Structures are given as structure tokens and as C-alpha cells.
Amino acid sequence: MRRGFKISLSQSVIIPHSIFNKRFINNTTTTSLPNDDNNLSGLIDPNLDSHSNESSVLAQEFAFLRDSLLTTGADCSSSSSERKLDVYGKSSHEAYLISSAIRNNNDGFGDKTHKFLRQFRQKLNEKLVVDVLNLIQNAELGVKFFIWANMQIGYTHTPSVYSALLDVLGFDKNDRVSDDLLRDIRDDDKEVLGSLLNVLIRKCCRNGLWNVALEELGRLKDLGYKPSRVTYNALIQVFLEADKLDTANLLHREMSSLGFRMNSYMLGCFAYSLCKTGRWREALELIEKEEFVPDTVIYTKMISGLCEASFFEEAMDFLNRMRSSSCIPNVVTYRILLCGCLNKRKLGRCKRILSMMITEGCYPSPKIFNSLVHAYCRSGDYSYAYKLLKKMVNCGCQPGYVVYNILVGGICGNEELPSSDMLELAEKAYSEMLGFGVVLNKVNVSNFAWCLCGAGKFEKAFSVIREMMSKGFVPDTSTYANVIGFLCHASKVDKAFLLFREMKKNGIVPDVYTYTILIDSFCKAGLIQQARTWFNEMVRDGCAPNVVTYTALIHAYLKERKILNANELFELMLSDGCIPNIITYTALIDGHCKAGEIEIACQIYARMRGSGEVTDVDMYFRFDGSGSVDPNVVTYGALVDGLCKVHRVKEARDLLDKMYVEDCEPNHIVYDALIDGFCKVGKLDEAQEVFSKMSERGHSPNVYTYSSLIDRLFKDKRLDLALRVLSKMLENSCPPNIIIYTEMIDGLCKVGKTDEAYKLMVMMEEKGCNPNVVTYTAMIDGFGKVSKVEKCLEVFRQMAAKGCAPNYVTYRVLINHCCVAGLLDEAHQLLEEMKQTYWPRHMASYRNVIEGFNRDFIISLGLLDETSENESLPIVPVYRLLIDSFRKAGRLEVALELHKEISSSLLYSYKDKNMYSSLIESLSLSGKVDKAFELYVDMIQKGGVPELSVFFYLVKGLIKVNRWEEALLLSHGLCQTEIRWVPNEDASEGN
């Protein structure tokens, strides 16, 4: 009979192995039966073994793919399909036969089914019953099989069987188990139903269904059963996890009244929950009531609860209580205590706990070290964060990628640059991580390089990028752009240019931000041609300029008075569809002001305000919405400053009132420009009115505000008021800068108070504000004007000793005063020194030299006229001064030598006519007529037109040496020649 059953089954269920998983075949065929006759050998393909080696190799090679697919399949399938796969893939053959018979006999578990199940009585075990229940998937049939199994001799239900039955009864679908089915079980065996209900309650607890667990507890009691100790433990646990401590307490009292005690694990959980709410005394009472001797685990759980509730003092007390109870804290105890303090940002306690645990040989894990470093970096304690790296090494934890990036990122990832000490710490950490083969991430490479550039360590920044590149880091556009941006902001445009070239060399395509910041920086440095080259390059390479790019270049062209170039670029901007914004119009106003086109700047402002009457600036408003651009505080600031520069201070003051009306709060730039403008035109009362208005509106005057007022007061010789302003400045904690000190020194010198000026210069140096070339030059000029030329020379020598190089203006002032004082040799020596060292060879250099000097001071020296009259070398006036001084002193040889030197290197100018005339006069009067005639011939050859006085002195010179005949011939020649005499300018001015 068994043999026939085997054959019929094998003939009806054989499946080709090509579509059958080998693992399924193995699982199926290796389920052994008590004797060989029950082996289903017919399911095994006899040819399968011949390919076993090949299959084994393939399984190993594709294990990763199989695991991945299985994981994906698990994620995508529903819970029912998972159960089905588990049921049919892992259930025994006997379970499959039993479940099929129960479902397919259609006798409601009647005689036929009972008769079939007899053969499996001896085989009943926990696994078989669980498998059958899982396969039946029918509540009524499942209960009947459960009852039948319970009646078999030698078999007893286990918790797993109860759990499987509950799943069949619909518990896994959160359905309430039917009372009818439970009554069927109770009618068969009351004890079994009690066990089932206990398992049901525990199952609810495991799933977190504390409300359902309570309902089932009530049903259990209603049916006359008592919860078991395990059930009480499960109930207490679920209510503790739900933070329902009072309910857990009630259950514990009920449990205790029945003589049950909690297990050690549940006791620890209960103590933890009590400590978490600050009820640690109750926790101790509970432990005592349970007659349990606290161990390290219990104490650790209580410490964990106290830390979570921020009861750190109590937690430390429990640590001491542990030691007094001969319970040694272990690494888990310390880690919990450390992490508790760390989570609550109690970093001072963390230091003490870390020291204690390391002393006792308990070491934090690498993750805890990482968290500690992160916490101390966030608090700004980078020094201790770095020390933690050393502690990691001492604890046997090698610092890695995460912790080094946390530290470097913490130091360098802020908006502000780190201090030099902190940056040095980051560099030290960086060197260490390189030694360990650890690299920075992309963000930290940029931030670290940015900080190094901020400290002027540009080569180090480059080396960081190169080192990271050698370790696989590929810098992208943003990395380069960030460093280039900082270099530009630090005025290191040469290094920014080199880095930009390296960027393109490495195949990194610059974006619009990189191009724009380079263009803007080079424009501000006056390198407009290079900026335009980059603009053309970005357009050629398909990188569309944005409004900031266009605005930077347009503004630069306007400041250089290249208005046509600016307008051409604006037209290109509009044709490319780039709409100008408020920044563009502000740049247009500021640029036209700096280009001297103040009227156009005012017209642009008027059009911005909506005036349609102005047509001269139509080109800037040829797009939709162009008349609706409202000026902002920067726009007003640019126009106010421009108007004040050309002394149109009334219009500038009207703009200030307009800002008040428009609710556009003026800033320091507006107020400072107005105050400076009023001071420049001598309207001190109006300046003081704006100053008062500025203070009323909450703006504290700054050093530039005070500078304008003090400068004006000194020019007006109102020294008492100047000193009051200075006192007010000091009261407001606004120390004078070098500009104010220099203005005060120059003002004191102008009123003859040179001793006070010199004391002030000494004082400013003592205050740490070193005088510059303008300060020294003003002091030298002051001493010279009161005829203290020796003091002038002393200051000049002091200036050189202090490392402040004199410039052309300094030499010009000192030579002038030496000549006035008759110290011609010293003046000549100064000229020689100036020629060897500080002789500017072009007008651009000359203009740069006089920048920074007071305009009135420059005018008083005649240098402003020289700037416009001399297109090549401004040294001529110095020679003219020396030549005239030596001539008047009767030292004609030196005067002639100087004249020969300068005339050989310069083209003749109308100013040189007076130099020739004065020399010819002196030579003639001194009897050196031949030399006078040589100068006359040289003058004629250079295109000069002599004045009548020149011939007069030549004739007079000839008579003086008794050369009457030549004198008569020269006079007769003059009478016969039609000459239109040019009047002597000096004479006409004198008249």
C-alpha cells in the first residue's frame, strides 16, 4: 500500500528540474521519514548530481545578485505572499499532506479526516502542528485540528502552537478572536483555553497593542482564568514602553498579590522607567520589595533613566552607590552615562566621566568619540576636541575619516574665519590625517582652503587642493570658485589669475560665478582690458553673463571715463535679454558721477523716479518695466556723494529730505558724504545740522564723519571747536586714525603751532598709529613755513630711520624750504637723491604720488597745476626752483649746469621761456655776455619767442663789457625788424 502511494505520488507530481530551484529540491528531498520506504525518491532527477559542481560555482559567483534580488523581492511582496512563500517553501511534506486532506475531504473534519490523520499520531510534534495550522488558513478547521492534536497521547501544545492558532483565528489581521471558537476549545479542555488566552495577551503585548491586551486580560478573567507570571511581565513591559507607569504599577501590585515576581529584565525596565520620571526612590523600594540584589545591569539601567531625565547628580550618586555595593561599573555603564550627558550637552560632566572611565580601563566606542568631537566643535572648544583624537589613539581607536572631517569642518566651516591658533590646530589635524591616509570631503576641502587663503597662506591652500587631488579628490567648479572668490576679496588678483589658469588646465569649466568674480575684481583693480578678455571668452564658450557680470564691467568703463564702451556693453546686455536691475542703475549713477558726468547721473535718477521728460538717457530704459525701478539707499548714496564731490551740496541735501519722505533710511555713506560735502565748501553749520540729524536717527558717527569736521575746523582756524569734536570722538570710543591725526597735524602747522603738531605726531606713534608719508610731509612743510629748516631736515632723517620712504611731494617741499633758507647745497643734494630713487617717470605715477595729500596743500605747492601742465616729467618745476635760487645767489655755474641737464632731456615749453629769460638776465648783468647769447640761440632753436626784456638785457650786457659796436648793431637790427612783442606775463600780472 505504501509503495503504491509512493509511486502514484511520484508519477503525478514530478516537475522538470530545469524550472525547479535546487535549494527547493534539496529542502524537499532532505526531509527524512522514519524509514527508507517513505522517502520520495521519485522527485529527484537522477541526472542532477552530474551538474552539482557547475551549479556550486555559479551559486558562489552570483551570490551577491541572488541576495540582492531576494531582498528586493522581500521589499516588494505583500505579507500574505511572504507567508505563502514561507509556508510552501519550508513546511514539511507531512504538513502539506495533512492540510490538503483536512481542506479537501469536505467532511467538516469528520470521520474520513480522522481516519486519514491516524497515520500521523506518532509523528506529531511542535513543528508539524505549526506547519499544518499555517497551511490550513481556515479558522474553524484550524481549531478542530488543534483540538484533535491536543487529544493525542504523547503530544502537548507549546506557546508556538498557540501563537500559530491565534494567527489562523485572525489575530495577525487585528481581528478579535471569536468567542464561539474559544468556547469550542474550552469544551474540549479548559486548561488549554487558559494557556491560549495567556499567549494571546502576550502576543498583543509583543505587538504593542496594550489596549487590546487589556481587553483580552478582562476576557481571561471573565472566563475564570488567571494570568501567568510571564503574562504579567509582558503586560508590565508593554505599559512601561507606552509610558503608562501608573497602569504598570497596578499590574505589579496585582501580580505581587498572586505571589508572582518580576524577572530581572523586567525589574530593570521598571526601575529605568521610574528613574526616567525622577522617581528613583520608588525604584529602589521596588527592587527591595522584589527581594532582588541590584547588580551592574540594574544599576546601569537606573543610571540610563536618570540621565535621560537630566538628573545627572543623582546618576553620579548611583555610580558611587554601585561601588559601595561592590558592583563595578562596566563599559556599558560609563558609555550610557557619557552619552546621557552628551545628549543633554553637559560637556563639562563629559570630560570628568571620560577621564574616570579611561582610568578604570573602560573605553568609549569610536562612534561615541565621533559624537564627543562633534559636540565640542559645536561648542567652540576645538582644543579639547583635538585632544580627544589623542585619547582615541590611547584607547586603541584609530581616528578615521569621520572624526577628522568633523574637527576640520568644525573649525573651518563657520561664516567667520577662525583665529590663527584654531587654524593652526586644523593644519595640525590635517597633517596627521594625511599620515593616516585619510582625506577631507569635498565641502571641507573648500572650507579649509578658504580659511588658509583668509590667513594669507595661499601656497598652503593650493597644496591642500593638490594633495587631495592626488588622493582621488576631484575639485569641481564650486571648489575653485570659492578659493578664487576669497583671493579676489583679499585683493590677491594675481594669485586668483594663476588658480583660474590651473582650473582650466585641469579641465574644469568655469561657471558664471567664477567669471563674474574675476571680472569684478580685475575691474576694481583697474585691469579692465583683462576683465573684458574674460568677458569675451565666457561669451565665446557659451557661458551667458548675468546682470552682475555686465554691471561690473559697465561700472568700470564709466569710472575710467570710457562712456562709449560702457554704452556699447549696455546695448549688448539688453540685446542678450539681460534686464538691468537696481544694482545696474546704481552703478550707472555712480559711474557717471566718477566720470564727471553728474548731469547724466541726475537724469538717470529722474527716470528711475518716473520722470518721462528726460530723454537724454533713453538708451538706459528701452525695455518693459524700465520706469519702475525704485532707487535704494545705495543709489541715493552714490548720487549724494557725486553731487557733493562737485560742490552741489544743496541738491544733495534735498536728496536726503527725499529719502526721509520715501521712508528710505539713510546710511553712514549718505551722512558722511553730506557732512564732508558741506565741510569742503565751508558750510560748517549745515554740516553740524546733518551731524545732529544723523545722531538723532541712531547712527553713531564714525572716524570718517569726525575726519571731515575736524579738517574743516582746522582750515577755518577754529581750533577750540576742533578739540571739542576730538573729545567727543574719544568719548564715543572712536579713536582717531592716521587721516585724522594727519589733518590735525597739518591744521596746527598752518596756524604756526608746529611744536604742538610735532608732539601730536609723537603721541600718535606712541598710540600705535604710525605716521605715513603724508603726515611727515605736512610736518616738514609746517617747520619750513616757520623757518625751522634744520628741524625739517631732522624730521626728514627721522622719517627715513622709521622706514617711511619719502616721495616726490616730500622732496619737493623740502627742496623748496631749503632754497628759501639759502641751503642751496642741501637742496641740490636732495635733488640728486630724488633722481636716483624717487623720480616718477610718467604722469600716472606722478598722480599716484600726490594721492592722499590734502588738495589745498597740493595747490599751495603748485603741484596741481604741474599735474595738468606737464604731460611727461613733473621734475621741471624742481629744476626751475633750484636754477632760480642758484641764479639769485650768484652761483651761475651751478644754475647753468642744472639748466643744461634738464634742457637736454625735455622739449621746450612756454614755462621754460621765463627760465631762459632769467638766466640770460643774470649772465648779462654779470658780464658773461657770450654765455647769455648761447642761451639765446638755444632758446630760438627750441622754438622759443624771446620777450623784449631779453634783448634789453643782452644790449645792456654788451655795453657793460664795452662792446658798444655789437650793442648798436643789435639795437639797429631790432628797430629794422618787424616783431610783434609778446607782453611779459609776470609784468602784466604785476600791473
Buried (B, 14 or more C-beta within 10 A) or exposed (E): EEEEEBEEBBEEEEEEBEEBEBEBBEBBBEBEEEEEEEBBEBBBBEEBEEEEEEEEEEEEEEEEEEEEEEEEEEEEEEEEEEBBEEBEEEBBBBBBBBBEBBBEBEEEBEEEBEEBBEEBBEEBBBBBBBBBBBBBBBBBBBBBBBBBBBEBEEBEBBBBBBBBBBBBBBBBEEEEBBEEBBEBBBEBBEEBBBBBBBBBBBBBBEBEBBEBBBBBBEBBEEBEBEBBBBBBBBBBBBBBBEEBBEBBBEBBEBBBEEEBBBBEEBBBBBBBBBBBBBBBEBBBEBBEEBEBEBEBBBBBBBBBBBBBBBBBEBBBBBBEBBEEEEBEBBBBBBBBBBBBBBEBEBBEBBBEBBEBBBEEEBBBEBEBBBBBBBBBBEEEBBEBBBBBBEBBEEBEBEBBBBBBBBBBBBBBBEEEBBEEEBBEBBBEBBEBBBEEEBBBBBBBBBBBBBBBBBBEBBEBBBEBBEBBEEEEBEBBBBBBBBBBBBBBEBEBBEBBBBBBEBBEEEEBEBBBBBBBBBBBBBBBBEBBEBBBEBBEEBBEEEBEBBBBBBBBBBBBBBBBBBBEBBBEBBEBBBEEEBEBEBBBBBBBBBBBBBBBBBEBBBBBBBBBBEEEEBEEBEEBBEEEEBEEBEBBBBBBBBBBBBBBBBEBBEBBBEBBEBBEEEEBEBBBBBBBBBBBBBBBBEBBEBBBBBBEBBBEEEBEBBBBBBBBBBBBBBBBEBBEBBEEBBEEBEEEEBEBBBBBBBBBBBBBBBEEBBBBBBEBBEEBBEEEBEBBBBBBBBBBBBBBBBEBBEBBBEBBEBBEEEEBEBBBBBBBBBBBBBBBBEBBEBBBEBBEEBEEEBBBEEBEEBEEBBEBBBEEBBEBBBBBEBBEBBEBBBBBBBBBBBBBBBBBEEBBEBBBEBBEBBBEEBEBBEBBBBBBBBBBBBBBBBEBBEBBBBBBEBBEEBEBEBBEBBBBBBBBBBBBBEBEEBBEEBBEEBEEEEEEEEEBEEEEEEE
